[in-house]
Amino acid sequence: MKNLLLILLISNLGFSQSSITQKDIEICTQLTLLNVSKEDDVNFKKHLKTIADKAKEFKIDYEYDWLTYKTEKGEYLIVNFSDDLKSILTLSDYRKVFTIANSGQAFNKAISEISMLDVNVKFNYVKEMILPWSTVSEMSVSEFPYAEMIEFKISSQSFNKIDKVLRQLSKLLKDSNYPFPLETSRGAIGAYGKITLVWFYDDTDNFNGMDTPKGWMKNKGKLKEYNSLLNEFLTLTDKRKNYKLSYVKELSN
């Protein structure tokens, strides 16, 4: 029975993803989506800005940087990063680094104020960015402040086919010199069985997710190839969710 449970656990966590190696994983990203009531929105931004201002003032270590996005529904997506799944940041980690920067009191007060607001955590999970599925290893959020994040559910049986398609899609985009970055990740803690594509843009006119590259590919004579890969990917996935995101600089560090 113990061995059976172990097999089931490994199957659930990793989906037998032998085609992805450690060198393929660029970074781990923690995502927290918050729904703030309209009545508390102003105060939420005020207290989060206090934390962001203190982080900039004391120049806390870059490892503790975070990005704040606002969705088209008015929710807030907080994004932070780690090198691996063993070093995912927690609130305590941030409290320690602000205390070292002689700003622990301001941090604790802001967090305490936020905790008294009507703020609902819609999800919190960690994903791993996969380099062979992406067109960049890093990007400038100031250059591309808008994004469309698209989540897909997948099954373990379809993973190897999805892996092959995403590698081909990434290669096609890079070979075609597509100007906007694509970061693709597999779900990890709290999100096993998910694939996430994030298309970044320089303005909201391009808020069309996977349809945005079509004009570019048409001009390059590769629209048929792009559509074929896109359609194959969509047939292998399920339960699509879209989030249109706008970077909020003053609430980020």
Disulfide bonds with the S-S distance in Angstrom:
none
